[in-house]
Amino acid sequence: MANTKSAEKAARQAVKHRAANVALRSRLRTAIRKATEAGASGNATTARAALKNAQPTIDAMVSKGLIHRNKAARHKSRLAAKAKKAAKA
């Protein structure tokens, strides 16, 4: 239990921030999963489209501070490699 008014406010804000972060993280994971599945499907156009949709979502999460920029770069690199592999197949 919070002891001061400022601690009470911080606790209220933490609840709101957590709810927002959960929603954003879900959006990020969905975009990554869709791009991964599209890359695994072997359809080059679907894989490229999913990658094109996932990249701005990943970048947005970096700008919001939800994930580190290196993690975003790693995700985008792996998704691009899967899309490239689907294009070759």
N, CA, C and O atoms as CSV, one atom per row, in Angstrom:
chain,resi,resn,atom,element,x,y,z
A,1,MET,N,N,0.834,-1.179,0.000
A,1,MET,CA,C,0.000,0.000,0.000
A,1,MET,C,C,0.881,1.245,0.000
A,1,MET,O,O,1.892,1.307,0.700
A,2,ALA,N,N,0.483,2.232,-0.793
A,2,ALA,CA,C,1.271,3.458,-0.905
A,2,ALA,C,C,1.150,4.295,0.365
A,2,ALA,O,O,0.087,4.359,0.982
A,3,ASN,N,N,2.248,4.931,0.743
A,3,ASN,CA,C,2.268,5.725,1.964
A,3,ASN,C,C,2.030,7.210,1.722
A,3,ASN,O,O,1.604,7.921,2.632
A,4,THR,N,N,2.297,7.686,0.520
A,4,THR,CA,C,2.156,9.117,0.218
A,4,THR,C,C,1.249,9.310,-0.983
A,4,THR,O,O,0.953,8.368,-1.719
A,5,LYS,N,N,0.812,10.553,-1.169
A,5,LYS,CA,C,-0.045,10.861,-2.314
A,5,LYS,C,C,0.698,10.607,-3.627
A,5,LYS,O,O,0.119,10.112,-4.594
A,6,SER,N,N,1.985,10.953,-3.645
A,6,SER,CA,C,2.756,10.759,-4.868
A,6,SER,C,C,2.933,9.274,-5.177
A,6,SER,O,O,2.949,8.875,-6.341
A,7,ALA,N,N,3.065,8.461,-4.131
A,7,ALA,CA,C,3.191,7.015,-4.334
A,7,ALA,C,C,1.873,6.421,-4.819
A,7,ALA,O,O,1.866,5.490,-5.625
A,8,GLU,N,N,0.753,6.963,-4.326
A,8,GLU,CA,C,-0.558,6.511,-4.806
A,8,GLU,C,C,-0.730,6.823,-6.285
A,8,GLU,O,O,-1.214,5.997,-7.058
A,9,LYS,N,N,-0.325,8.035,-6.664
A,9,LYS,CA,C,-0.425,8.438,-8.072
A,9,LYS,C,C,0.489,7.565,-8.936
A,9,LYS,O,O,0.094,7.130,-10.019
A,10,ALA,N,N,1.689,7.313,-8.465
A,10,ALA,CA,C,2.626,6.470,-9.214
A,10,ALA,C,C,2.062,5.069,-9.398
A,10,ALA,O,O,2.254,4.451,-10.445
A,11,ALA,N,N,1.365,4.567,-8.381
A,11,ALA,CA,C,0.766,3.233,-8.481
A,11,ALA,C,C,-0.352,3.231,-9.520
A,11,ALA,O,O,-0.482,2.282,-10.294
A,12,ARG,N,N,-1.162,4.296,-9.538
A,12,ARG,CA,C,-2.228,4.400,-10.547
A,12,ARG,C,C,-1.635,4.471,-11.953
A,12,ARG,O,O,-2.124,3.823,-12.879
A,13,GLN,N,N,-0.590,5.256,-12.095
A,13,GLN,CA,C,0.057,5.394,-13.402
A,13,GLN,C,C,0.675,4.079,-13.850
A,13,GLN,O,O,0.638,3.742,-15.033
A,14,ALA,N,N,1.239,3.342,-12.913
A,14,ALA,CA,C,1.874,2.069,-13.249
A,14,ALA,C,C,0.857,1.095,-13.823
A,14,ALA,O,O,1.168,0.341,-14.744
A,15,VAL,N,N,-0.357,1.109,-13.281
A,15,VAL,CA,C,-1.410,0.232,-13.792
A,15,VAL,C,C,-1.747,0.601,-15.233
A,15,VAL,O,O,-1.888,-0.274,-16.087
A,16,LYS,N,N,-1.875,1.897,-15.497
A,16,LYS,CA,C,-2.204,2.360,-16.859
A,16,LYS,C,C,-1.064,2.048,-17.833
A,16,LYS,O,O,-1.296,1.588,-18.951
A,17,HIS,N,N,0.162,2.305,-17.392
A,17,HIS,CA,C,1.312,2.053,-18.261
A,17,HIS,C,C,1.452,0.567,-18.578
A,17,HIS,O,O,1.775,0.187,-19.703
A,18,ARG,N,N,1.204,-0.264,-17.570
A,18,ARG,CA,C,1.302,-1.707,-17.795
A,18,ARG,C,C,0.275,-2.164,-18.827
A,18,ARG,O,O,0.587,-2.966,-19.707
A,19,ALA,N,N,-0.947,-1.654,-18.716
A,19,ALA,CA,C,-1.987,-2.031,-19.673
A,19,ALA,C,C,-1.605,-1.610,-21.086
A,19,ALA,O,O,-1.813,-2.362,-22.037
A,20,ALA,N,N,-1.051,-0.419,-21.225
A,20,ALA,CA,C,-0.630,0.059,-22.543
A,20,ALA,C,C,0.513,-0.791,-23.082
A,20,ALA,O,O,0.525,-1.152,-24.259
A,21,ASN,N,N,1.477,-1.108,-22.213
A,21,ASN,CA,C,2.628,-1.898,-22.653
A,21,ASN,C,C,2.235,-3.313,-23.045
A,21,ASN,O,O,2.797,-3.874,-23.986
A,22,VAL,N,N,1.278,-3.894,-22.334
A,22,VAL,CA,C,0.805,-5.240,-22.677
A,22,VAL,C,C,0.193,-5.229,-24.074
A,22,VAL,O,O,0.451,-6.124,-24.879
A,23,ALA,N,N,-0.620,-4.209,-24.357
A,23,ALA,CA,C,-1.258,-4.109,-25.668
A,23,ALA,C,C,-0.225,-3.911,-26.772
A,23,ALA,O,O,-0.318,-4.532,-27.831
A,24,LEU,N,N,0.751,-3.056,-26.531
A,24,LEU,CA,C,1.785,-2.795,-27.533
A,24,LEU,C,C,2.645,-4.033,-27.771
A,24,LEU,O,O,2.995,-4.350,-28.908
A,25,ARG,N,N,2.980,-4.725,-26.692
A,25,ARG,CA,C,3.799,-5.934,-26.824
A,25,ARG,C,C,3.049,-7.000,-27.606
A,25,ARG,O,O,3.643,-7.737,-28.392
A,26,SER,N,N,1.755,-7.078,-27.389
A,26,SER,CA,C,0.930,-8.032,-28.127
A,26,SER,C,C,0.927,-7.696,-29.613
A,26,SER,O,O,1.037,-8.584,-30.458
A,27,ARG,N,N,0.799,-6.402,-29.926
A,27,ARG,CA,C,0.817,-5.978,-31.335
A,27,ARG,C,C,2.158,-6.319,-31.989
A,27,ARG,O,O,2.203,-6.754,-33.140
A,28,LEU,N,N,3.244,-6.117,-31.245
A,28,LEU,CA,C,4.579,-6.442,-31.748
A,28,LEU,C,C,4.713,-7.934,-32.019
A,28,LEU,O,O,5.179,-8.337,-33.085
A,29,ARG,N,N,4.304,-8.753,-31.055
A,29,ARG,CA,C,4.439,-10.201,-31.208
A,29,ARG,C,C,3.576,-10.727,-32.342
A,29,ARG,O,O,3.974,-11.650,-33.053
A,30,THR,N,N,2.396,-10.146,-32.514
A,30,THR,CA,C,1.523,-10.561,-33.605
A,30,THR,C,C,2.166,-10.261,-34.948
A,30,THR,O,O,2.156,-11.101,-35.847
A,31,ALA,N,N,2.730,-9.054,-35.087
A,31,ALA,CA,C,3.382,-8.673,-36.347
A,31,ALA,C,C,4.555,-9.599,-36.654
A,31,ALA,O,O,4.738,-10.023,-37.795
A,32,ILE,N,N,5.346,-9.907,-35.633
A,32,ILE,CA,C,6.504,-10.788,-35.828
A,32,ILE,C,C,6.033,-12.191,-36.202
A,32,ILE,O,O,6.588,-12.816,-37.106
A,33,ARG,N,N,5.006,-12.686,-35.505
A,33,ARG,CA,C,4.499,-14.033,-35.787
A,33,ARG,C,C,3.944,-14.124,-37.204
A,33,ARG,O,O,4.192,-15.109,-37.899
A,34,LYS,N,N,3.192,-13.107,-37.647
A,34,LYS,CA,C,2.626,-13.136,-38.989
A,34,LYS,C,C,3.727,-13.126,-40.044
A,34,LYS,O,O,3.641,-13.841,-41.042
A,35,ALA,N,N,4.763,-12.315,-39.824
A,35,ALA,CA,C,5.867,-12.264,-40.777
A,35,ALA,C,C,6.637,-13.581,-40.786
A,35,ALA,O,O,7.070,-14.036,-41.844
A,36,THR,N,N,6.808,-14.186,-39.634
A,36,THR,CA,C,7.513,-15.476,-39.553
A,36,THR,C,C,6.726,-16.561,-40.289
A,36,THR,O,O,7.289,-17.340,-41.058
A,37,GLU,N,N,5.421,-16.599,-40.042
A,37,GLU,CA,C,4.582,-17.602,-40.701
A,37,GLU,C,C,4.537,-17.382,-42.209
A,37,GLU,O,O,4.533,-18.342,-42.979
A,38,ALA,N,N,4.502,-16.130,-42.627
A,38,ALA,CA,C,4.482,-15.837,-44.062
A,38,ALA,C,C,5.799,-16.264,-44.705
A,38,ALA,O,O,5.807,-16.780,-45.823
A,39,GLY,N,N,6.907,-16.051,-44.006
A,39,GLY,CA,C,8.205,-16.478,-44.527
A,39,GLY,C,C,8.310,-17.983,-44.613
A,39,GLY,O,O,8.926,-18.518,-45.535
A,40,ALA,N,N,7.714,-18.665,-43.661
A,40,ALA,CA,C,7.766,-20.121,-43.648
A,40,ALA,C,C,6.837,-20.731,-44.692
A,40,ALA,O,O,7.026,-21.877,-45.099
A,41,SER,N,N,5.836,-19.972,-45.125
A,41,SER,CA,C,4.869,-20.504,-46.089
A,41,SER,C,C,5.496,-20.719,-47.469
A,41,SER,O,O,5.037,-21.553,-48.250
A,42,GLY,N,N,6.544,-19.958,-47.752
A,42,GLY,CA,C,7.201,-20.113,-49.044
A,42,GLY,C,C,6.660,-19.193,-50.116
A,42,GLY,O,O,7.204,-19.154,-51.220
A,43,ASN,N,N,5.605,-18.452,-49.825
A,43,ASN,CA,C,5.026,-17.506,-50.781
A,43,ASN,C,C,5.786,-16.186,-50.663
A,43,ASN,O,O,5.724,-15.521,-49.629
A,44,ALA,N,N,6.500,-15.811,-51.722
A,44,ALA,CA,C,7.379,-14.646,-51.665
A,44,ALA,C,C,6.602,-13.346,-51.488
A,44,ALA,O,O,7.014,-12.487,-50.708
A,45,THR,N,N,5.482,-13.184,-52.201
A,45,THR,CA,C,4.749,-11.922,-52.100
A,45,THR,C,C,4.130,-11.744,-50.714
A,45,THR,O,O,4.132,-10.641,-50.168
A,46,THR,N,N,3.607,-12.819,-50.153
A,46,THR,CA,C,3.033,-12.746,-48.810
A,46,THR,C,C,4.118,-12.443,-47.785
A,46,THR,O,O,3.903,-11.654,-46.865
A,47,ALA,N,N,5.266,-13.058,-47.940
A,47,ALA,CA,C,6.368,-12.839,-47.010
A,47,ALA,C,C,6.848,-11.399,-47.068
A,47,ALA,O,O,7.100,-10.786,-46.030
A,48,ARG,N,N,6.977,-10.854,-48.274
A,48,ARG,CA,C,7.408,-9.461,-48.413
A,48,ARG,C,C,6.386,-8.502,-47.808
A,48,ARG,O,O,6.751,-7.538,-47.136
A,49,ALA,N,N,5.105,-8.774,-48.050
A,49,ALA,CA,C,4.054,-7.903,-47.516
A,49,ALA,C,C,4.032,-7.941,-45.992
A,49,ALA,O,O,3.881,-6.904,-45.347
A,50,ALA,N,N,4.180,-9.117,-45.421
A,50,ALA,CA,C,4.182,-9.249,-43.966
A,50,ALA,C,C,5.402,-8.551,-43.366
A,50,ALA,O,O,5.309,-7.920,-42.313
A,51,LEU,N,N,6.540,-8.668,-44.040
A,51,LEU,CA,C,7.747,-7.997,-43.579
A,51,LEU,C,C,7.568,-6.480,-43.643
A,51,LEU,O,O,7.985,-5.757,-42.738
A,52,LYS,N,N,6.953,-6.017,-44.708
A,52,LYS,CA,C,6.724,-4.579,-44.886
A,52,LYS,C,C,5.792,-4.036,-43.808
A,52,LYS,O,O,5.924,-2.882,-43.399
A,53,ASN,N,N,4.849,-4.859,-43.344
A,53,ASN,CA,C,3.947,-4.448,-42.272
A,53,ASN,C,C,4.607,-4.544,-40.903
A,53,ASN,O,O,4.301,-3.751,-40.013
A,54,ALA,N,N,5.507,-5.504,-40.727
A,54,ALA,CA,C,6.113,-5.731,-39.418
A,54,ALA,C,C,7.191,-4.696,-39.093
A,54,ALA,O,O,7.331,-4.294,-37.938
A,55,GLN,N,N,7.943,-4.268,-40.086
A,55,GLN,CA,C,9.067,-3.369,-39.822
A,55,GLN,C,C,8.648,-2.053,-39.154
A,55,GLN,O,O,9.276,-1.661,-38.170
A,56,PRO,N,N,7.620,-1.358,-39.642
A,56,PRO,CA,C,7.233,-0.124,-38.945
A,56,PRO,C,C,6.708,-0.375,-37.530
A,56,PRO,O,O,6.890,0.453,-36.638
A,57,THR,N,N,6.064,-1.510,-37.335
A,57,THR,CA,C,5.569,-1.848,-36.003
A,57,THR,C,C,6.740,-2.047,-35.046
A,57,THR,O,O,6.717,-1.560,-33.916
A,58,ILE,N,N,7.756,-2.760,-35.501
A,58,ILE,CA,C,8.939,-2.994,-34.676
A,58,ILE,C,C,9.626,-1.664,-34.360
A,58,ILE,O,O,10.023,-1.419,-33.221
A,59,ASP,N,N,9.764,-0.812,-35.373
A,59,ASP,CA,C,10.405,0.490,-35.160
A,59,ASP,C,C,9.605,1.361,-34.193
A,59,ASP,O,O,10.183,2.099,-33.395
A,60,ALA,N,N,8.294,1.277,-34.263
A,60,ALA,CA,C,7.451,2.060,-33.353
A,60,ALA,C,C,7.658,1.628,-31.910
A,60,ALA,O,O,7.644,2.459,-31.002
A,61,MET,N,N,7.848,0.339,-31.698
A,61,MET,CA,C,8.050,-0.139,-30.335
A,61,MET,C,C,9.394,0.329,-29.774
A,61,MET,O,O,9.538,0.527,-28.568
A,62,VAL,N,N,10.372,0.500,-30.660
A,62,VAL,CA,C,11.660,1.038,-30.228
A,62,VAL,C,C,11.481,2.491,-29.805
A,62,VAL,O,O,11.989,2.903,-28.762
A,63,SER,N,N,10.765,3.264,-30.607
A,63,SER,CA,C,10.594,4.681,-30.293
A,63,SER,C,C,9.779,4.883,-29.017
A,63,SER,O,O,9.938,5.894,-28.333
A,64,LYS,N,N,8.909,3.928,-28.698
A,64,LYS,CA,C,8.130,4.003,-27.458
A,64,LYS,C,C,8.902,3.456,-26.257
A,64,LYS,O,O,8.438,3.551,-25.121
A,65,GLY,N,N,10.082,2.883,-26.513
A,65,GLY,CA,C,10.903,2.371,-25.425
A,65,GLY,C,C,10.496,0.990,-24.941
A,65,GLY,O,O,10.899,0.564,-23.859
A,66,LEU,N,N,9.704,0.296,-25.733
A,66,LEU,CA,C,9.226,-1.019,-25.314
A,66,LEU,C,C,10.301,-2.087,-25.489
A,66,LEU,O,O,10.422,-2.994,-24.665
A,67,ILE,N,N,11.083,-1.975,-26.567
A,67,ILE,CA,C,12.189,-2.906,-26.784
A,67,ILE,C,C,13.438,-2.110,-27.150
A,67,ILE,O,O,13.349,-0.954,-27.564
A,68,HIS,N,N,14.578,-2.726,-26.995
A,68,HIS,CA,C,15.855,-2.097,-27.319
A,68,HIS,C,C,16.051,-2.092,-28.834
A,68,HIS,O,O,15.544,-2.965,-29.538
A,69,ARG,N,N,16.787,-1.106,-29.321
A,69,ARG,CA,C,16.986,-0.982,-30.778
A,69,ARG,C,C,17.744,-2.168,-31.357
A,69,ARG,O,O,17.519,-2.542,-32.508
A,70,ASN,N,N,18.637,-2.761,-30.575
A,70,ASN,CA,C,19.368,-3.921,-31.080
A,70,ASN,C,C,18.454,-5.132,-31.224
A,70,ASN,O,O,18.608,-5.923,-32.154
A,71,LYS,N,N,17.508,-5.275,-30.308
A,71,LYS,CA,C,16.549,-6.366,-30.408
A,71,LYS,C,C,15.674,-6.168,-31.640
A,71,LYS,O,O,15.351,-7.125,-32.343
A,72,ALA,N,N,15.297,-4.926,-31.894
A,72,ALA,CA,C,14.494,-4.627,-33.082
A,72,ALA,C,C,15.277,-4.955,-34.348
A,72,ALA,O,O,14.735,-5.539,-35.286
A,73,ALA,N,N,16.535,-4.581,-34.372
A,73,ALA,CA,C,17.374,-4.863,-35.531
A,73,ALA,C,C,17.513,-6.363,-35.751
A,73,ALA,O,O,17.511,-6.838,-36.886
A,74,ARG,N,N,17.633,-7.101,-34.656
A,74,ARG,CA,C,17.760,-8.554,-34.756
A,74,ARG,C,C,16.482,-9.166,-35.329
A,74,ARG,O,O,16.543,-10.038,-36.195
A,75,HIS,N,N,15.329,-8.710,-34.847
A,75,HIS,CA,C,14.054,-9.217,-35.366
A,75,HIS,C,C,13.910,-8.898,-36.853
A,75,HIS,O,O,13.546,-9.764,-37.648
A,76,LYS,N,N,14.196,-7.655,-37.217
A,76,LYS,CA,C,14.029,-7.253,-38.618
A,76,LYS,C,C,14.983,-8.019,-39.530
A,76,LYS,O,O,14.621,-8.387,-40.648
A,77,SER,N,N,16.194,-8.254,-39.053
A,77,SER,CA,C,17.170,-8.996,-39.843
A,77,SER,C,C,16.722,-10.430,-40.067
A,77,SER,O,O,16.812,-10.949,-41.180
A,78,ARG,N,N,16.244,-11.065,-39.017
A,78,ARG,CA,C,15.805,-12.460,-39.137
A,78,ARG,C,C,14.569,-12.575,-40.023
A,78,ARG,O,O,14.453,-13.514,-40.811
A,79,LEU,N,N,13.646,-11.620,-39.895
A,79,LEU,CA,C,12.445,-11.651,-40.731
A,79,LEU,C,C,12.803,-11.418,-42.198
A,79,LEU,O,O,12.235,-12.049,-43.089
A,80,ALA,N,N,13.748,-10.508,-42.445
A,80,ALA,CA,C,14.178,-10.240,-43.818
A,80,ALA,C,C,14.852,-11.471,-44.419
A,80,ALA,O,O,14.662,-11.773,-45.597
A,81,ALA,N,N,15.635,-12.180,-43.613
A,81,ALA,CA,C,16.291,-13.397,-44.095
A,81,ALA,C,C,15.259,-14.461,-44.447
A,81,ALA,O,O,15.412,-15.173,-45.439
A,82,LYS,N,N,14.209,-14.570,-43.636
A,82,LYS,CA,C,13.149,-15.549,-43.943
A,82,LYS,C,C,12.377,-15.177,-45.196
A,82,LYS,O,O,12.001,-16.045,-45.984
A,83,ALA,N,N,12.142,-13.874,-45.378
A,83,ALA,CA,C,11.446,-13.420,-46.582
A,83,ALA,C,C,12.306,-13.678,-47.819
A,83,ALA,O,O,11.801,-14.069,-48.872
A,84,LYS,N,N,13.610,-13.454,-47.674
A,84,LYS,CA,C,14.533,-13.694,-48.797
A,84,LYS,C,C,14.591,-15.180,-49.142
A,84,LYS,O,O,14.645,-15.562,-50.311
A,85,LYS,N,N,14.579,-15.995,-48.115
A,85,LYS,CA,C,14.601,-17.444,-48.318
A,85,LYS,C,C,13.321,-17.899,-49.016
A,85,LYS,O,O,13.361,-18.773,-49.882
A,86,ALA,N,N,12.194,-17.312,-48.642
A,86,ALA,CA,C,10.911,-17.643,-49.280
A,86,ALA,C,C,10.913,-17.211,-50.736
A,86,ALA,O,O,10.324,-17.878,-51.587
A,87,ALA,N,N,11.577,-16.090,-51.026
A,87,ALA,CA,C,11.644,-15.617,-52.407
A,87,ALA,C,C,12.472,-16.540,-53.285
A,87,ALA,O,O,12.182,-16.707,-54.469
A,88,LYS,N,N,13.508,-17.140,-52.700
A,88,LYS,CA,C,14.357,-18.060,-53.467
A,88,LYS,C,C,13.654,-19.369,-53.752
A,88,LYS,O,O,13.860,-19.987,-54.797
A,89,ALA,N,N,12.810,-19.792,-52.801
A,89,ALA,CA,C,12.144,-21.096,-52.940
A,89,ALA,C,C,11.043,-21.090,-53.963
A,89,ALA,O,O,10.400,-22.116,-54.183
